Amino acid sequence: MRAELEASFRAAVEGTDPYELTRAHLPEETPALVVCVGKAALPMARAAAEAFPDTPGLVVTRDGYGGEAGHFEVRESAHPVPDERSRAAADEVLARVGRLDAGDLVLLLVSGGGSALVCAPWGVSLEEKQAVNRALLRSGAPIGEMNAVRKHLSRFKGGQLARATEARIVTLILSDVPGDDLATVASGPTVPDPTTFADALAVIDRRGIDVPAARAHLERGARGEIEETPVEGDERLARVENTLIGGGWQLLEAATAYWRGSQSAEVVVLSDSFGGEARELAAFHAELVRCIRAHGSPWSAPVVLLSGGEAAVTVRGEGAGGRNQEFLLALACALGDDGVWAIACDTDGIDGNTEAAGAVIGPDFALRAAQAGLEPRRALHDNDAHAAFAATDGLVVTGPTRNNVNDYRAIVVTAD
Protein backbone atom coordinates (compact mmCIF):
# COMPACT_ATOMS: atom_id res chain seq x y z
CA MET A 1 0.00 0.00 0.00
CA ARG A 2 2.89 2.39 0.61
CA ALA A 3 3.83 2.18 -3.07
CA GLU A 4 0.27 3.05 -4.06
CA LEU A 5 0.14 6.02 -1.70
CA GLU A 6 3.34 7.44 -3.12
CA ALA A 7 2.18 6.69 -6.68
CA SER A 8 -1.06 8.56 -5.97
CA PHE A 9 0.95 11.60 -4.89
CA ARG A 10 3.04 11.50 -8.07
CA ALA A 11 -0.10 11.12 -10.19
CA ALA A 12 -1.72 14.09 -8.48
CA VAL A 13 1.34 16.30 -9.02
CA GLU A 14 1.69 15.20 -12.65
CA GLY A 15 -2.02 15.91 -13.18
CA THR A 16 -1.39 19.58 -12.37
CA ASP A 17 1.63 20.06 -14.64
CA PRO A 18 2.45 23.81 -14.59
CA TYR A 19 3.82 23.65 -18.15
CA GLU A 20 0.59 22.27 -19.59
CA LEU A 21 -1.65 24.51 -17.51
CA THR A 22 0.31 27.59 -18.59
CA ARG A 23 0.45 26.63 -22.25
CA ALA A 24 -3.36 26.26 -22.30
CA HIS A 25 -3.87 29.84 -21.06
CA LEU A 26 -1.23 31.92 -22.86
CA PRO A 27 -2.48 35.14 -24.50
CA GLU A 28 -2.57 35.48 -28.28
CA GLU A 29 -0.85 38.86 -28.15
CA THR A 30 2.94 38.81 -27.95
CA PRO A 31 4.09 40.38 -24.68
CA ALA A 32 6.92 42.88 -24.39
CA LEU A 33 8.20 41.12 -21.26
CA VAL A 34 7.57 37.85 -19.45
CA VAL A 35 8.11 37.63 -15.68
CA CYS A 36 7.83 34.27 -13.90
CA VAL A 37 7.85 34.10 -10.10
CA GLY A 38 7.39 31.14 -7.75
CA LYS A 39 8.29 27.53 -7.10
CA ALA A 40 6.62 26.45 -10.36
CA ALA A 41 8.22 29.30 -12.32
CA LEU A 42 10.54 27.13 -14.42
CA PRO A 43 7.96 24.93 -16.22
CA MET A 44 5.60 27.89 -16.53
CA ALA A 45 8.43 29.90 -18.09
CA ARG A 46 9.31 27.12 -20.52
CA ALA A 47 5.77 27.20 -21.92
CA ALA A 48 5.99 30.97 -22.44
CA ALA A 49 9.52 30.85 -23.87
CA GLU A 50 8.41 28.37 -26.52
CA ALA A 51 5.38 30.47 -27.45
CA PHE A 52 7.23 33.83 -27.51
CA PRO A 53 10.76 33.20 -28.81
CA ASP A 54 11.49 36.90 -29.36
CA THR A 55 10.26 38.15 -25.98
CA PRO A 56 12.72 38.71 -23.12
CA GLY A 57 11.90 36.98 -19.87
CA LEU A 58 13.01 36.86 -16.26
CA VAL A 59 12.43 33.81 -14.04
CA VAL A 60 12.76 33.90 -10.23
CA THR A 61 12.46 30.61 -8.39
CA ARG A 62 13.60 28.85 -5.26
CA ASP A 63 17.11 27.51 -4.69
CA GLY A 64 17.36 24.13 -6.39
CA TYR A 65 14.28 24.74 -8.56
CA GLY A 66 16.12 26.45 -11.41
CA GLY A 67 17.36 25.18 -14.76
CA GLU A 68 17.06 26.08 -18.41
CA ALA A 69 14.04 28.07 -19.54
CA GLY A 70 14.78 28.62 -23.18
CA HIS A 71 16.11 32.12 -23.79
CA PHE A 72 14.76 33.49 -20.50
CA GLU A 73 17.10 34.55 -17.69
CA VAL A 74 16.77 32.42 -14.55
CA ARG A 75 17.48 33.58 -11.00
CA GLU A 76 17.31 31.60 -7.78
CA SER A 77 16.60 33.12 -4.36
CA ALA A 78 15.66 32.08 -0.84
CA HIS A 79 12.51 30.56 0.60
CA PRO A 80 10.73 30.77 3.03
CA VAL A 81 12.79 33.70 4.37
CA PRO A 82 13.93 36.20 1.68
CA ASP A 83 17.57 37.12 1.18
CA GLU A 84 19.59 39.71 -0.72
CA ARG A 85 18.95 37.85 -3.98
CA SER A 86 15.20 38.16 -3.33
CA ARG A 87 15.56 41.92 -3.02
CA ALA A 88 17.76 42.14 -6.13
CA ALA A 89 15.22 40.12 -8.13
CA ALA A 90 12.34 42.34 -7.03
CA ASP A 91 14.29 45.49 -7.86
CA GLU A 92 15.11 44.12 -11.31
CA VAL A 93 11.49 43.24 -12.07
CA LEU A 94 10.26 46.63 -10.88
CA ALA A 95 12.89 48.40 -12.99
CA ARG A 96 12.07 46.41 -16.13
CA VAL A 97 8.31 46.88 -15.96
CA GLY A 98 8.84 50.53 -15.10
CA ARG A 99 10.49 51.12 -18.48
CA LEU A 100 7.42 49.91 -20.40
CA ASP A 101 4.58 52.12 -21.60
CA ALA A 102 0.83 51.86 -22.11
CA GLY A 103 1.22 50.14 -25.49
CA ASP A 104 3.14 47.23 -23.99
CA LEU A 105 1.96 43.98 -22.45
CA VAL A 106 3.57 42.19 -19.51
CA LEU A 107 2.90 38.47 -19.08
CA LEU A 108 3.26 37.62 -15.40
CA LEU A 109 3.32 33.94 -14.39
CA VAL A 110 2.79 33.49 -10.66
CA SER A 111 2.96 30.46 -8.38
CA GLY A 112 3.30 29.93 -4.66
CA GLY A 113 6.50 30.93 -2.92
CA GLY A 114 6.71 34.30 -4.62
CA SER A 115 6.21 36.17 -1.36
CA ALA A 116 9.75 35.28 -0.30
CA LEU A 117 11.41 34.88 -3.69
CA VAL A 118 10.85 38.52 -4.64
CA CYS A 119 11.17 40.95 -1.77
CA ALA A 120 11.04 44.74 -2.01
CA PRO A 121 11.12 46.01 1.60
CA TRP A 122 8.87 49.00 2.28
CA GLY A 123 9.44 51.00 5.45
CA VAL A 124 11.82 48.39 6.88
CA SER A 125 15.27 47.01 6.11
CA LEU A 126 15.76 43.58 4.58
CA GLU A 127 17.02 42.31 7.94
CA GLU A 128 13.92 43.62 9.70
CA LYS A 129 11.65 42.06 7.12
CA GLN A 130 13.50 38.75 7.53
CA ALA A 131 12.86 38.92 11.27
CA VAL A 132 9.15 39.47 10.68
CA ASN A 133 9.03 36.51 8.28
CA ARG A 134 10.76 34.18 10.72
CA ALA A 135 8.43 35.20 13.52
CA LEU A 136 5.35 34.71 11.34
CA LEU A 137 6.53 31.26 10.28
CA ARG A 138 6.90 30.14 13.90
CA SER A 139 3.66 31.74 15.06
CA GLY A 140 1.18 29.36 13.43
CA ALA A 141 -0.42 32.24 11.53
CA PRO A 142 -2.47 31.11 8.51
CA ILE A 143 -1.27 32.20 5.10
CA GLY A 144 -3.84 35.01 4.84
CA GLU A 145 -2.56 36.64 8.03
CA MET A 146 1.06 36.21 6.98
CA ASN A 147 0.43 37.84 3.63
CA ALA A 148 -1.53 40.74 5.11
CA VAL A 149 1.69 41.70 6.88
CA ARG A 150 3.98 40.93 3.94
CA LYS A 151 1.91 43.07 1.57
CA HIS A 152 2.19 46.12 3.81
CA LEU A 153 5.95 45.78 4.13
CA SER A 154 6.52 45.45 0.37
CA ARG A 155 6.58 47.66 -2.74
CA PHE A 156 5.86 44.59 -4.90
CA LYS A 157 2.98 42.69 -3.31
CA GLY A 158 -0.69 43.43 -2.76
CA GLY A 159 -1.34 44.82 -6.25
CA GLN A 160 1.63 47.15 -6.10
CA LEU A 161 3.45 45.68 -9.10
CA ALA A 162 0.65 47.26 -11.17
CA ARG A 163 1.61 50.64 -9.71
CA ALA A 164 5.13 50.27 -11.06
CA THR A 165 4.25 50.24 -14.76
CA GLU A 166 2.06 51.90 -17.38
CA ALA A 167 1.88 48.61 -19.31
CA ARG A 168 -1.04 46.25 -19.41
CA ILE A 169 -0.56 43.02 -17.45
CA VAL A 170 -1.89 39.52 -18.04
CA THR A 171 -1.28 37.39 -14.94
CA LEU A 172 -1.64 33.60 -14.98
CA ILE A 173 -1.83 32.19 -11.45
CA LEU A 174 -1.19 28.67 -10.20
CA SER A 175 -2.74 28.57 -6.74
CA ASP A 176 -1.16 27.04 -3.64
CA VAL A 177 -3.60 28.50 -1.11
CA PRO A 178 -6.86 27.23 0.41
CA GLY A 179 -9.86 28.45 -1.55
CA ASP A 180 -7.66 29.69 -4.43
CA ASP A 181 -7.75 33.28 -3.18
CA LEU A 182 -5.80 35.10 -5.89
CA ALA A 183 -4.96 37.94 -3.50
CA THR A 184 -3.03 35.45 -1.36
CA VAL A 185 -1.00 33.51 -3.95
CA ALA A 186 2.52 35.02 -3.77
CA SER A 187 0.81 37.90 -1.93
CA GLY A 188 -1.09 38.93 -5.08
CA PRO A 189 1.32 41.32 -6.88
CA THR A 190 -1.36 42.33 -9.42
CA VAL A 191 -4.51 41.57 -7.41
CA PRO A 192 -6.59 44.07 -5.37
CA ASP A 193 -5.70 43.84 -1.70
CA PRO A 194 -8.66 43.41 0.70
CA THR A 195 -6.39 43.90 3.74
CA THR A 196 -5.19 47.15 5.29
CA PHE A 197 -2.32 48.50 7.38
CA ALA A 198 -4.62 48.18 10.39
CA ASP A 199 -5.19 44.49 9.56
CA ALA A 200 -1.46 43.89 9.33
CA LEU A 201 -0.89 45.67 12.64
CA ALA A 202 -3.55 43.51 14.27
CA VAL A 203 -1.77 40.37 13.05
CA ILE A 204 1.60 41.27 14.56
CA ASP A 205 -0.15 42.20 17.82
CA ARG A 206 -2.11 38.96 17.91
CA ARG A 207 0.96 36.87 17.09
CA GLY A 208 3.28 38.68 19.48
CA ILE A 209 5.75 39.80 16.79
CA ASP A 210 8.18 42.37 18.17
CA VAL A 211 9.97 44.18 15.32
CA PRO A 212 9.86 47.92 16.16
CA ALA A 213 10.58 49.19 12.65
CA ALA A 214 7.76 47.10 11.17
CA ARG A 215 5.36 48.27 13.87
CA ALA A 216 6.27 51.91 13.27
CA HIS A 217 5.70 51.59 9.52
CA LEU A 218 2.37 49.79 9.95
CA GLU A 219 1.22 52.36 12.52
CA ARG A 220 2.01 55.20 10.08
CA GLY A 221 -0.04 53.40 7.44
CA ALA A 222 -2.92 52.82 9.84
CA ARG A 223 -2.95 56.56 10.59
CA GLY A 224 -3.25 57.31 6.88
CA GLU A 225 0.25 58.73 6.52
CA ILE A 226 1.17 56.14 3.85
CA GLU A 227 -0.89 55.25 0.79
CA GLU A 228 -2.74 51.96 1.14
CA THR A 229 -2.19 49.03 -1.20
CA PRO A 230 -4.53 49.10 -4.24
CA VAL A 231 -8.12 48.02 -3.59
CA GLU A 232 -10.88 46.78 -5.87
CA GLY A 233 -11.75 49.53 -8.35
CA ASP A 234 -8.29 51.15 -8.33
CA GLU A 235 -7.79 52.54 -11.84
CA ARG A 236 -4.24 51.19 -11.98
CA LEU A 237 -5.63 47.67 -11.72
CA ALA A 238 -8.01 48.24 -14.63
CA ARG A 239 -5.07 47.40 -16.92
CA VAL A 240 -4.65 43.97 -15.29
CA GLU A 241 -6.24 40.63 -16.20
CA ASN A 242 -5.79 37.94 -13.53
CA THR A 243 -6.59 34.32 -14.42
CA LEU A 244 -6.50 31.23 -12.20
CA ILE A 245 -5.08 28.34 -14.24
CA GLY A 246 -4.96 25.58 -11.62
CA GLY A 247 -4.86 24.73 -7.94
CA GLY A 248 -5.77 22.28 -5.22
CA TRP A 249 -9.03 21.12 -6.74
CA GLN A 250 -7.31 19.91 -9.91
CA LEU A 251 -4.76 18.13 -7.71
CA LEU A 252 -7.50 16.18 -5.96
CA GLU A 253 -9.29 15.44 -9.23
CA ALA A 254 -6.08 13.84 -10.54
CA ALA A 255 -5.71 11.87 -7.30
CA THR A 256 -9.33 10.72 -7.50
CA ALA A 257 -8.75 9.41 -11.02
CA TYR A 258 -5.70 7.49 -9.81
CA TRP A 259 -7.48 5.86 -6.86
CA ARG A 260 -10.55 4.92 -8.90
CA GLY A 261 -8.29 3.20 -11.36
CA SER A 262 -6.29 1.29 -8.77
CA GLN A 263 -8.76 0.44 -5.99
CA SER A 264 -12.30 -0.86 -5.69
CA ALA A 265 -12.78 1.45 -2.71
CA GLU A 266 -15.01 4.51 -2.72
CA VAL A 267 -13.06 7.76 -3.10
CA VAL A 268 -14.22 10.82 -1.15
CA VAL A 269 -12.80 14.34 -1.47
CA LEU A 270 -13.33 15.97 1.91
CA SER A 271 -12.09 19.45 0.96
CA ASP A 272 -9.45 21.19 -1.11
CA SER A 273 -9.12 24.03 1.39
CA PHE A 274 -8.59 22.71 4.91
CA GLY A 275 -6.68 25.04 7.20
CA GLY A 276 -6.09 25.40 10.92
CA GLU A 277 -3.52 23.73 13.16
CA ALA A 278 -2.10 20.54 11.67
CA ARG A 279 -2.69 18.50 14.81
CA GLU A 280 -6.29 19.70 15.12
CA LEU A 281 -6.90 18.78 11.49
CA ALA A 282 -5.42 15.36 12.24
CA ALA A 283 -7.80 14.92 15.19
CA PHE A 284 -10.74 15.61 12.86
CA HIS A 285 -9.52 13.00 10.37
CA ALA A 286 -8.95 10.48 13.19
CA GLU A 287 -12.55 10.89 14.35
CA LEU A 288 -13.76 10.27 10.80
CA VAL A 289 -11.72 7.07 10.64
CA ARG A 290 -13.18 5.87 13.96
CA CYS A 291 -16.74 6.60 12.87
CA ILE A 292 -16.28 4.80 9.54
CA ARG A 293 -14.86 1.76 11.29
CA ALA A 294 -17.41 1.66 14.11
CA HIS A 295 -20.61 2.64 12.30
CA GLY A 296 -19.99 2.57 8.53
CA SER A 297 -20.80 6.27 8.53
CA PRO A 298 -20.59 8.73 6.86
CA TRP A 299 -19.07 6.24 4.39
CA SER A 300 -18.56 2.52 4.47
CA ALA A 301 -15.10 0.99 4.31
CA PRO A 302 -13.16 0.48 2.16
CA VAL A 303 -12.86 4.18 1.42
CA VAL A 304 -10.07 6.57 0.45
CA LEU A 305 -10.32 10.00 2.06
CA LEU A 306 -8.61 12.78 0.10
CA SER A 307 -8.04 16.37 1.16
CA GLY A 308 -5.93 19.40 0.40
CA GLY A 309 -5.39 22.90 1.69
CA GLU A 310 -2.75 24.26 4.01
CA ALA A 311 -2.52 23.59 7.71
CA ALA A 312 -0.41 25.65 10.11
CA VAL A 313 2.00 24.71 12.88
CA THR A 314 2.59 26.81 15.97
CA VAL A 315 6.21 25.95 16.72
CA ARG A 316 6.89 25.48 20.42
CA GLY A 317 9.56 22.77 20.31
CA GLU A 318 13.01 22.60 18.78
CA GLY A 319 12.44 19.78 16.31
CA ALA A 320 12.23 19.72 12.52
CA GLY A 321 9.32 18.97 10.27
CA GLY A 322 6.66 20.73 8.26
CA ARG A 323 2.89 20.84 8.49
CA ASN A 324 2.40 17.56 6.58
CA GLN A 325 4.73 15.57 8.79
CA GLU A 326 3.14 17.10 11.89
CA PHE A 327 -0.34 16.25 10.59
CA LEU A 328 0.64 12.65 9.98
CA LEU A 329 2.37 12.20 13.33
CA ALA A 330 -0.65 13.68 15.11
CA LEU A 331 -2.93 11.30 13.17
CA ALA A 332 -0.77 8.34 14.18
CA CYS A 333 -0.82 9.44 17.82
CA ALA A 334 -4.60 9.88 17.77
CA LEU A 335 -5.22 6.42 16.30
CA GLY A 336 -2.56 4.57 18.28
CA ASP A 337 -2.62 0.82 17.67
CA ASP A 338 -5.64 1.22 15.37
CA GLY A 339 -3.55 2.84 12.65
CA VAL A 340 -4.23 3.32 8.96
CA TRP A 341 -2.31 3.73 5.75
CA ALA A 342 -1.98 7.44 5.01
CA ILE A 343 0.21 9.96 3.21
CA ALA A 344 0.61 13.71 3.62
CA CYS A 345 2.96 15.65 1.34
CA ASP A 346 3.61 19.16 0.07
CA THR A 347 3.32 19.28 -3.71
CA ASP A 348 6.45 21.44 -4.05
CA GLY A 349 8.53 18.53 -2.69
CA ILE A 350 9.68 20.39 0.44
CA ASP A 351 7.72 20.17 3.69
CA GLY A 352 8.75 22.89 6.13
CA ASN A 353 12.47 23.11 6.82
CA THR A 354 13.32 19.53 5.82
CA GLU A 355 14.41 17.70 2.68
CA ALA A 356 11.23 15.58 2.72
CA ALA A 357 8.02 16.24 0.81
CA GLY A 358 6.14 14.63 3.68
CA ALA A 359 5.65 11.14 5.04
CA VAL A 360 3.70 7.88 4.96
CA ILE A 361 2.30 5.87 7.87
CA GLY A 362 0.95 2.34 7.99
CA PRO A 363 -1.15 0.42 10.51
CA ASP A 364 2.10 -0.74 12.12
CA PHE A 365 3.43 2.73 12.90
CA ALA A 366 3.04 2.31 16.66
CA LEU A 367 5.00 -0.97 16.52
CA ARG A 368 7.73 0.59 14.35
CA ALA A 369 8.01 3.50 16.76
CA ALA A 370 8.38 1.17 19.74
CA GLN A 371 11.03 -0.87 17.96
CA ALA A 372 12.95 2.34 17.22
CA GLY A 373 12.73 3.43 20.86
CA LEU A 374 10.60 6.40 19.79
CA GLU A 375 7.89 8.07 21.84
CA PRO A 376 5.55 9.58 19.19
CA ARG A 377 3.76 11.91 21.60
CA ARG A 378 7.02 13.35 22.84
CA ALA A 379 8.15 13.90 19.25
CA LEU A 380 4.85 15.64 18.52
CA HIS A 381 5.23 17.82 21.61
CA ASP A 382 8.69 18.86 20.39
CA ASN A 383 7.47 19.54 16.81
CA ASP A 384 9.93 16.83 15.78
CA ALA A 385 7.88 14.81 13.30
CA HIS A 386 10.80 14.63 10.90
CA ALA A 387 12.95 12.66 13.34
CA ALA A 388 10.02 10.36 14.11
CA PHE A 389 9.52 9.46 10.46
CA ALA A 390 13.24 9.18 9.80
CA ALA A 391 13.43 6.63 12.62
CA THR A 392 10.47 4.62 11.28
CA ASP A 393 11.39 4.78 7.57
CA GLY A 394 8.33 6.89 6.82
CA LEU A 395 9.77 9.90 5.00
CA VAL A 396 8.78 10.66 1.40
CA VAL A 397 11.67 12.38 -0.39
CA THR A 398 11.06 13.56 -3.95
CA GLY A 399 13.37 16.53 -4.37
CA PRO A 400 11.99 19.70 -5.98
CA THR A 401 8.88 18.96 -8.05
CA ARG A 402 8.81 22.44 -9.64
CA ASN A 403 5.11 22.47 -8.87
CA ASN A 404 3.14 24.03 -6.03
CA VAL A 405 -0.59 23.46 -5.65
CA ASN A 406 -0.67 23.03 -1.89
CA ASP A 407 -0.83 19.90 0.24
CA TYR A 408 -1.98 16.38 -0.55
CA ARG A 409 -3.43 13.99 2.01
CA ALA A 410 -4.83 10.49 1.44
CA ILE A 411 -6.10 8.10 4.12
CA VAL A 412 -7.06 4.53 3.21
CA VAL A 413 -9.65 3.04 5.56
CA THR A 414 -9.88 -0.69 4.92
CA ALA A 415 -12.83 -2.97 5.63
CA ASP A 416 -10.93 -5.26 8.03
N, C-alpha and C positions, 0 to 999 in steps of 0.2 A: 504493500500500500504506500510506503514511503516514495517509491519510484513514481507512482501515479500522482501523488500530491505534488511532487516537484515538476512532473510533466505538465500538470494542470497550470501551474504557475508560469512555466515557459509558454504554454499555449495562449494564456491570457495576455502576456506581454507581447507576444508575436501578433496577436489579434488587434493590437493597438499600435501598429508600426508607425512611428512619427513620419517616416519618409512617405509612405502611402497616403496617410491622412493629409499631409501637407500638399502633396502633388494633386490631390483631388480638389483642393480649394484655392489654388493659385489664381491670381487675377489675370485677365487677358492682357491688360495694359502692361507695358514694360516699365518697371520701376527705375528711378534714378539711383536708388540705393537700397540694398537689402541688409537688414540688421537682424541677427539671430541671437537670442539670449535664453539660457536655461540649460538644464541637464540633457534635454533632448535636442539641443541646438544643432548638433552635427548632422544627424539624418534629416532634420528639417531643412538645413542649409543645403544639403546635397540635392534635394528636390528642386530648390529654387535655383541653384547654380546650373543645373542641367537645363532648366526652362529659360533662363536669362543669361546666356553665355557672355554678353557684353556689359552686364551690370556689375559694378563693384559691390562687394559684400564684406561684412565684418561679423564674425562669429565669436561669441563669448560663452564658454562653458566651464564646467568644473574640472579641477585637476584630475587627469586620468581619463577624461571623457572626450578629449580632442582627437585629432586625426586630419585626414585630407577632406576638404570640402570643395573640390573643384578649384576654381580660381579665387575663391573667397579667402580672406585672411582669417586665421583662427587664433584666438587667445584663450588661455586658461587662467582661471583665478580661483579664489578660495570659497569654500562652502563648509559649514553653515555660517561661519563668521567671516566677514569680508576682510580683504587685505589691501595692500597698496596697489596690486594689480587690478583689483576690483574698482578702485577709484580711477586708475588710469583708463580702464576700459570705458567707464561711464563718461569721463571727460572727453574721450575720443568720439564716442557716439554723439554726445551733445554738440561737439564741435562740427561733426560732419553733417548732421541734420540741420544745424544752424546756418550752413552755407547754401542750403537749398531754398528755392522760392516757390511761389504759389502754383507754378506750372508743373512742378515736380511731384513725383509719387515716391513715398517710402514704403517698402514692404517690411513689416516688423513681424518676426516669428518668435513667439513667446512660449516658454514652458517653465515648469516649476523650478525653483532654485535661483531665479533671476534676482530675487531680493538681495541676496548676498553677492552674487557674481558681478553685478554692476552696482556701484555704491558711490553716490555723489553727496557727501555730507552737507547738511544744511543747518547752520547754527551751532554745530559741534565739530570737533576735530575727528579724524578717522579713529584715533585711539578711544575717544569718548563714545563714538558710535559702536565700536567693537565691544566696549564694556556693556553697553545697553543690550546688544545682541546676545552676549553670553548670559546676562542675567535673565533675559526673556526666555532663552532656551532652557534654563534650569527651573524656571518658575512654574512650568505646567500650563502656561497661557496657551489658549487655542490660537490657531493661525490667524483668525480675524483680528484678535487683540494684538498679536505681534505685529501684524502689518499696519494696523492703525498707528502704531508708534513709528514704525519704519518710514511710512509715507510722510510723516510730519518732521522727519529728520533728514529728508532727501530732496534734492532738486530734480530727481529722475522719476520717482514713483508717484502713484496717486494721480495719474493724468498729466503730470508735469512735463513728460517728454513732448507732449503736444504743444506746450508753451514755448518750446525751444526752437520751433521751426515754423515757417510759413507754408511748408509743403503739405500735401494731402498724405494721409497715412492709412494703409490697409494693414490691420493686425490680425494674424491668425494665431489662435490660442489653444494650446494643449493643456487641459486642466489637470491639476494635481490636488485640488482642494474639494472638501465636502460640499455638495450642492452646486459645483461648477460655477461659483461666484467669480465672474471675470474681474471684478475689482480686487480680488484677493490673489489671483495667480500672478506670481512675481511682483506682487504689490501694484498690479494694474497700471503700468506706465502710460497707457493711452485711454484709460477707462475712468469715467467720473468717480469721484471719491465720496462715498456717503458718510465718511468719518470726519471728525474735526480735531483741531488742536485740543479742545476740551476733552474729547474722547480719549485721545492719546495720553493726556495728563492723568485722566482717571485710571487708565491701565497701569501706568507706572506707580501710582499710589496704591492701587489694589494689590499689585504684585510685589510691592516693597522694593522697587528699583531705585537705588540711590546714586544717581549720576548728576551732580549739580548743574553742569552745563546744559544737559538735555532738559532738565526741569526748567531752567531759566528760559530757554528757547521756547518750550511748549507754553509756558506761562505768558510770554510775550504774545504768542499767537492767540492764546485764549482771550487775551485782552483786546485783540483786534489790531495789534501793532504790526502784524505780519500778514500778508495776503494768504488766505486759505487756499488749499489745493482745489483744483477745478471741480465743480459740482455739475450735476445733470443740467443741461441747458446752457452751459458755458459755450460761448461762440467759438472758442478755440478748439473745442471738441467736435464742432459741426463738420470739420474737415476729416474726421476719423471714422473708419468703418471697422468695428471689432466683430470677429467671427469665432465662435467656438467650433473647433474641428474634432475634438475627441476628449474623453475623460474617463472617469471611473465606471460609468454605466457601460460603455463599450468594453471595458476590461472584463466586467462580470458577464456580459453577453458572450464573450469569447470563452470564458471559463465554463459557462453553462453548456455551450456547444461541446466542449471537450468532455465534460462529465456525462452528458447524455449519450455520447458516443462510446464511452468506456465502461459505464456502470448501468445496471438495471434499476438503481436507486432513483427516487424522486430527487430533483434538484430545486432548491428554494433559494432565491435571492432575498436576503433579509433587508438590506439597504446598501446603497452605494455611498452613503454620506454619514456614517457613524462618527461621532466625536466623543469628547469627554475623556476622563482618565482611563488609561489602558487597563488597569486592574479592575475598574468598575465595569468596563465593557466586557471583560472576561467573565466577571461574575454573572452578568446578564446571559451570556452564551452558555455558561455552565448550568444555569437554571433551565434554559431551553432543553439542553441535553437530558437533564434529569426528568423533565416532564415528558419528553418523547419516550424515554425508556420506561417510565412508570405507567404512563396513561395512553401512549400512542397519540398524544396531542401536543401541539397543534398539527403535527404531521406524524405519520407512522414511519417507523424504521423499516428498511434502510432509507436514509435520507442524507443528502449532502447540503450543508448550510453554507452559503456563500455570503460574504459581505465585503464592503470597501469603506473608504473614508479615511479619516486621520485622527487617531487617538493622541492624547497628550500624556506626558509623564512629568510629574512634579518630582524633581531629583532631590532626595534627602540623603542618600547613601553615597558611597565613593566608588561603586562598581561601574561596569561598562554595559552597554546594551541600549538598543533603541526601543521605540514604542511597540514594534512587532514582537520582539523577543520578550519584552515585559508582559505584553498581552498573553503570550503563549505560556509563560511560566506561571502567571496568575491563574490561567485556565487549568493548568496541570495541578496546581495547589488546591484549587476549588474542587476538582473532581477526585483527587487522591488516587486510591486504588481502582476506582471506576473510570479509568482514563479512556481517551478516544484517540483516533488518528486525526491530526490537525496540522495545518501549516499557516504561518503568518509571515508575509514578506513585503518589503518595500519594492515597488516596481522599478526604482532607479538602481537597485542592486546594492544599496548601502543603507543599512538600518542604524540610525543614530551615529555614534562615534566609533563604529566597529567596521571590520572588513566584510561582515556577513550581510546578506540581504534580509535574513530573518532566520527562522528555525522551523523544525518539524518535531512533533511529539507523537508517540504511539501509546497504546494502552499499557505498555510496560514501563512508562517513564518513571513511576515511583520506584520500581525495582531497580532500574538502571541508576537512579540517583542514590539509592541505598548502597548499591555495589561500588559506586564511586566515592562513597563517604560524604555525600553531598546532602545538605539540609535545604530543600527547595524554599521553604518559607524564610529562612535566614537570607538566602540569596535574593529573594524578592524584596525583603526589608532593606537590603543594601543596594537595591537597584542594580544587581549584578547578574542579570539574566544571561549575559553573554558567557560568563564563566560556567554557569550551570549547564548550558547547552554544549559548550566545549567539552565539559567533563562527561557528558552523556551521548556524545556523537550526534547531536541534534542540529548543528548549524547548517544553514543553506548558504553557500558561498558561490556567487555567480560572477563577481566582478561587475564593472559598470555595464549596465544594459543600454545606456544612451536612450532611455525612455523615462517617463515620469508621469504616471497617471494615478498616483496615490497607492494605498495599501491593498493587499490581497489577503483574504482569510478564507480558508475552507476547512470545515469540520465534517468528518464522516461518522455518522451515527449508525452503527450496524444493528441488525435485528437480533443478534445473540448477546 
